[in-house]
Amino acid sequence: IMGRCRLASEVCNCSAPDTGNMEVLAKFGTEEQKRKWLDPLLAGEIRSCFLMTEPAVASSDARNIQTEIKRVGDTYVVSGRKWWTTGALDPRCKFGLLIGKTDPSKPQHLQQSIIVIPMDAPGVKMVRPLTVFGYDDAPSGHPEVVLDKVTVPATNIVLGEGRGFEIAQARLGPGRVHHCMRALGTAEEAQELMIERALSRVAFGRSLAKQGSIAQHVANNRIIIDQARLLVLHTADMIDRYGCGSRETSNLIAMIKVAVPSVVHNVLDRAIQVFGAAGVSGDFPLAYAYVMCRALRIVDGPDEVHLRTIAREEMRPAVLRQARKHEEKRAARL
């Protein structure tokens, strides 16, 4: 339902990245962190952001993150550069959850930590707003942010040093489901708009709805929307049963993150085609939805990362069988 209206998520206080930050603080935050940051966020009094992606490295592999979180006495000093920090330009954005490295000498998955950064802290600098295919998404935006020796209390660390990977995975899983749910709402809206347009426009002596190709578009849209919805529902059910970090659910989350944007992209593309020139204008929501849907193939991990996860899990039984056969042959020779 929320995907049908751009304002719905904010009205219901379920906007990204706030929902993910709420979940992190509710699950992993200290009582002080909850009181100071979570309570006003849940009350809708403030907004937040998530500082992860960096312009200098391929941030889809979180091991590449270079932002430094250095312990100095009872404080941490944070230095680095982030971008695509959704929501950071909003005047109501009062804090961000930042992922960075606390100890590069540790094993790769224990180097990262997450820390709360007050957005009014000295050293937090907004460099520039970024645009998505020309859209600036004001007032929240997606700015590039520099953190120049930002000093925060040591109590701002979430769950402890080296727990960043663990927290990020717990945060990103539900977030991907939320994105897919909203995207399917957008697809439903596009389908309805396309049908209304086809019924109201006449070309070559009859309504567009009676043109064979348009009817096929309507039918194909319904098929793929319902296929994607059922996969998302199955994923949500498995999360309720086994949690986000289990093998049973991680593969499904990767599947919907690839499948849903592709489905919604196809639905929007057909709707734009039926609308003709009006479809690419700002008079209707299709053009903006098309852009956001394309960006969704990168947001929270690009398709390629998720496809790698799916393929690895799909091949796992065969790999294990081959390994067993190899061991059996080796044992027979001995």
C-alpha positions as MATLAB code, in Angstrom:
seq = 'IMGRCRLASEVCNCSAPDTGNMEVLAKFGTEEQKRKWLDPLLAGEIRSCFLMTEPAVASSDARNIQTEIKRVGDTYVVSGRKWWTTGALDPRCKFGLLIGKTDPSKPQHLQQSIIVIPMDAPGVKMVRPLTVFGYDDAPSGHPEVVLDKVTVPATNIVLGEGRGFEIAQARLGPGRVHHCMRALGTAEEAQELMIERALSRVAFGRSLAKQGSIAQHVANNRIIIDQARLLVLHTADMIDRYGCGSRETSNLIAMIKVAVPSVVHNVLDRAIQVFGAAGVSGDFPLAYAYVMCRALRIVDGPDEVHLRTIAREEMRPAVLRQARKHEEKRAARL';
ca = [
       0.000    0.000    0.000;
       2.763    2.445    0.929;
       4.441    2.041   -2.452;
       1.445    3.635   -4.134;
       2.073    7.027   -2.538;
       5.417    8.790   -2.111;
       4.263   10.429    1.138;
       2.906    7.286    2.770;
       6.145    6.033    4.343;
       6.873    9.366    5.979;
       3.293    9.852    7.132;
       3.438    6.429    8.815;
       7.003    7.050   10.081;
       8.269    4.062    8.100;
      10.723    5.794    5.779;
      14.115    4.444    4.827;
      16.664    4.717    6.355;
      14.758    5.448    9.579;
      13.149    2.013    9.844;
      16.496    0.252    9.595;
      18.029    2.545   12.189;
      15.053    1.983   14.482;
      15.564   -1.779   14.242;
      19.294   -1.503   14.945;
      18.843    0.640   18.040;
      15.886   -1.409   19.291;
      17.804   -4.667   18.922;
      21.388   -3.666   19.697;
      21.306   -0.224   21.328;
      22.032    0.560   24.965;
      19.342    2.058   27.164;
      21.045    5.447   26.832;
      21.117    5.173   23.025;
      17.467    4.185   22.955;
      16.446    7.061   25.188;
      18.479    9.664   23.319;
      17.980    8.551   19.711;
      15.432    5.764   19.317;
      12.575    7.231   21.347;
      12.390   10.555   19.448;
      12.860    8.693   16.146;
       9.924    6.394   16.928;
       7.880    9.418   17.967;
       8.503   11.068   14.598;
      10.209   14.038   16.226;
      13.509   13.560   14.350;
      14.907   11.790   11.282;
      18.147    9.871   10.745;
      20.572    8.633    8.103;
      22.926    5.704    7.479;
      26.524    6.417    6.510;
      28.034    3.452    4.724;
      28.824    3.924    1.031;
      32.151    5.580    0.173;
      33.161    7.177   -3.134;
      36.729    5.865   -3.066;
      35.965    2.134   -2.813;
      33.517   -0.495   -4.068;
      31.246   -0.357   -1.032;
      29.124   -3.341   -2.089;
      31.939   -5.265   -0.396;
      31.800   -3.792    3.090;
      35.297   -5.065    3.810;
      36.522   -2.199    1.610;
      35.147    0.505    3.902;
      37.970    2.895    4.832;
      36.402    5.369    7.275;
      38.418    5.295   10.494;
      36.870    5.005   13.965;
      39.746    5.536   16.401;
      39.482    5.139   20.161;
      40.970    8.088   22.056;
      40.386    7.853   25.807;
      36.661    8.006   26.501;
      35.875    9.060   22.941;
      36.046    7.883   19.338;
      37.439   10.079   16.587;
      35.838    9.423   13.191;
      37.450   10.437    9.895;
      36.311    9.566    6.392;
      34.147   10.440    3.413;
      30.686    9.007    2.708;
      28.145    9.571   -0.030;
      24.589    8.595   -0.943;
      23.742    9.394    2.679;
      19.981    9.428    2.182;
      18.139   11.840    4.445;
      21.190   13.688    5.772;
      20.154   17.043    4.263;
      16.785   17.036    6.002;
      16.827   19.672    8.800;
      15.125   17.084   11.008;
      18.013   14.601   10.594;
      19.693   14.602   13.997;
      21.905   11.530   13.894;
      23.345    8.897   11.626;
      24.571    5.353   12.093;
      28.028    5.115   10.563;
      29.968    1.991    9.657;
      33.749    2.240    9.724;
      36.895    0.426   10.801;
      37.960    0.308   14.433;
      40.794   -2.221   14.086;
      42.238   -3.050   10.622;
      44.528   -5.666   12.186;
      41.659   -8.001   13.093;
      40.093  -10.611   10.755;
      38.229   -8.926    7.904;
      34.756   -9.483    9.318;
      35.717   -8.124   12.740;
      37.308   -4.858   11.638;
      34.090   -2.859   11.213;
      31.965   -1.192   13.851;
      28.834    0.952   13.876;
      28.704    4.186   15.824;
      26.121    6.935   16.365;
      27.122   10.270   14.831;
      25.204   13.416   15.874;
      24.767   15.355   12.628;
      25.504   18.659   14.366;
      28.835   17.404   15.713;
      31.873   19.548   14.797;
      33.602   18.103   11.741;
      30.477   16.781    9.981;
      30.437   18.598    6.645;
      27.911   18.367    3.811;
      29.940   18.511    0.596;
      27.190   18.450   -2.042;
      23.757   17.012   -2.782;
      23.778   14.159   -5.272;
      21.062   13.610   -7.858;
      19.482   10.375   -9.102;
      19.040   10.782  -12.873;
      18.548   14.480  -12.191;
      16.165   14.156   -9.216;
      17.489   15.708   -6.015;
      14.858   14.235   -3.654;
      14.718   17.430   -1.611;
      14.535   18.108    1.257;
      16.115   14.823    2.397;
      18.549   14.307   -0.459;
      21.496   11.946   -0.823;
      24.545   14.069    0.036;
      28.243   13.436    0.063;
      29.471   13.887    3.629;
      32.958   14.436    5.025;
      33.756   13.507    8.610;
      36.800   15.481    9.675;
      38.006   14.179   13.040;
      34.478   14.011   14.423;
      34.718   13.273   18.146;
      31.878   11.432   19.889;
      31.570    9.708   23.296;
      32.730    6.094   23.475;
      29.200    5.223   24.604;
      28.013    5.930   21.036;
      29.467    2.638   19.764;
      26.677    0.156   19.008;
      27.003   -3.337   20.544;
      30.790   -3.034   20.764;
      33.814   -2.899   18.504;
      33.992   -5.363   15.641;
      30.238   -6.022   15.506;
      29.550   -3.880   12.433;
      29.088   -6.768    9.982;
      26.701   -8.528   12.315;
      24.606   -5.389   12.800;
      24.647   -4.409    9.128;
      23.353   -7.808    8.022;
      20.563   -7.672   10.588;
      19.669   -4.202    9.321;
      19.905   -4.751    5.563;
      17.777   -7.912    5.390;
      14.498   -6.363    6.555;
      15.339   -3.193    4.635;
      15.498   -5.133    1.380;
      12.101   -6.649    2.108;
      10.690   -3.172    2.794;
      12.063   -1.876   -0.512;
      10.522   -4.790   -2.397;
       7.142   -4.361   -0.715;
       7.012   -0.672   -1.579;
       8.190   -1.360   -5.126;
       5.327   -3.806   -5.673;
       2.910   -1.099   -4.549;
       4.416    1.143   -7.222;
       3.871   -1.609   -9.791;
       0.208   -1.893   -8.804;
      -0.235    1.851   -9.182;
       1.426    1.766  -12.616;
      -0.836   -1.092  -13.689;
      -3.943    0.829  -12.667;
      -2.786    4.008  -14.399;
      -1.992    2.060  -17.562;
      -5.418    0.427  -17.647;
      -7.200    3.743  -17.079;
      -5.135    5.349  -19.829;
      -5.796    2.493  -22.245;
      -9.544    2.693  -21.638;
      -9.701    6.459  -22.071;
      -7.553    6.936  -25.192;
      -8.596    6.191  -28.769;
      -6.233    5.424  -31.629;
      -7.014    4.100  -35.093;
     -10.727    4.032  -34.407;
     -10.827    2.113  -31.127;
      -9.634    2.388  -27.544;
      -6.095    1.407  -26.721;
      -7.470   -1.277  -24.408;
      -8.819   -3.128  -27.431;
      -5.450   -3.170  -29.150;
      -3.990   -6.658  -28.884;
      -0.568   -5.613  -27.640;
      -1.999   -3.474  -24.828;
      -4.160   -6.326  -23.562;
      -1.088   -8.529  -23.504;
       0.777   -5.904  -21.484;
      -2.042   -5.852  -18.904;
      -2.080   -9.640  -18.626;
       1.692  -10.040  -18.451;
       1.911   -7.343  -15.784;
      -0.567   -9.160  -13.578;
       1.314  -12.444  -13.954;
       4.713  -11.078  -12.988;
       3.404   -8.795  -10.207;
       1.674  -11.690   -8.480;
       4.701  -13.951   -8.960;
       6.921  -11.359   -7.288;
       4.426  -10.677   -4.509;
       4.185  -14.353   -3.608;
       7.975  -14.630   -3.465;
       8.131  -11.612   -1.133;
       5.372  -13.058    1.070;
       7.227  -16.370    1.254;
      10.423  -14.532    2.191;
       8.673  -12.551    4.923;
       7.156  -15.754    6.314;
      10.565  -17.443    6.404;
      12.055  -14.418    8.180;
       9.337  -14.699   10.828;
      10.181  -18.380   11.243;
      13.992  -18.396   11.069;
      15.219  -14.786   11.291;
      17.156  -12.737    8.734;
      20.583  -14.273    9.176;
      19.694  -17.905    8.548;
      20.606  -19.814    5.406;
      16.908  -20.422    4.789;
      16.193  -16.702    4.495;
      19.376  -15.048    3.205;
      19.008  -16.686   -0.191;
      15.339  -15.684   -0.443;
      16.150  -12.083    0.467;
      18.725  -12.043   -2.325;
      16.150  -13.478   -4.736;
      13.497  -10.842   -4.092;
      16.066   -8.046   -4.211;
      16.904   -9.115   -7.786;
      13.459  -10.216   -8.951;
      11.237   -7.392   -7.724;
      13.070   -4.401   -9.251;
      13.198   -6.260  -12.565;
       9.460   -6.962  -12.447;
       8.568   -3.404  -11.467;
      10.882   -2.043  -14.161;
       9.045   -4.079  -16.799;
       5.626   -2.960  -15.536;
       6.675    0.697  -15.527;
       8.236    0.405  -18.963;
       4.982   -0.935  -20.409;
       2.936    1.728  -18.636;
       5.169    4.499  -19.976;
       4.792    3.061  -23.465;
       0.994    3.192  -23.198;
       1.126    6.781  -21.937;
       3.385    7.793  -24.800;
       5.097   11.170  -24.440;
       3.110   11.896  -21.271;
       4.731    8.894  -19.630;
       8.187   10.448  -19.594;
       6.940   13.812  -18.342;
       6.561   15.060  -14.814;
       2.773   15.214  -15.198;
       2.456   11.598  -14.120;
       4.382    9.574  -11.503;
       5.707    6.998  -13.958;
       8.972    8.692  -14.927;
      10.069    9.268  -11.334;
       9.040    5.732  -10.360;
      11.037    4.361  -13.305;
      14.153    6.183  -12.137;
      13.776    5.049   -8.530;
      13.174    1.477   -9.661;
      16.385    1.519  -11.698;
      18.294    2.855   -8.706;
      16.848    0.044   -6.581;
      18.983   -2.432   -8.527;
      21.979   -0.795   -6.807;
      20.523    0.290   -3.447;
      21.272   -2.128   -0.579;
      23.591   -4.167   -2.791;
      23.746   -4.429   -6.595;
      22.123   -7.301   -8.482;
      25.493   -8.926   -9.099;
      26.195   -9.380   -5.386;
      22.812  -10.980   -4.775;
      23.100  -13.202   -7.856;
      26.460  -14.395   -6.537;
      24.786  -15.327   -3.244;
      21.960  -17.164   -5.007;
      24.297  -19.086   -7.315;
      26.597  -20.088   -4.460;
      23.676  -21.461   -2.451;
      22.185  -23.179   -5.495;
      25.448  -24.947   -6.259;
      26.244  -25.842   -2.646;
      24.698  -29.379   -2.715;
      26.579  -30.303   -5.901;
      29.834  -28.903   -4.511;
      29.390  -30.946   -1.325;
      28.609  -34.096   -3.321;
      31.737  -33.623   -5.400;
      33.805  -33.091   -2.259;
      32.435  -36.299   -0.713;
      33.173  -38.285   -3.872;
      36.685  -36.890   -3.907;
      37.202  -37.937   -0.292;
      35.765  -41.410   -0.975;
      38.128  -41.915   -3.916;
      41.041  -40.673   -1.850;
      40.139  -43.025    0.998;
      39.826  -45.979   -1.412;
      43.295  -45.360   -2.782;
      44.712  -45.377    0.729;
];
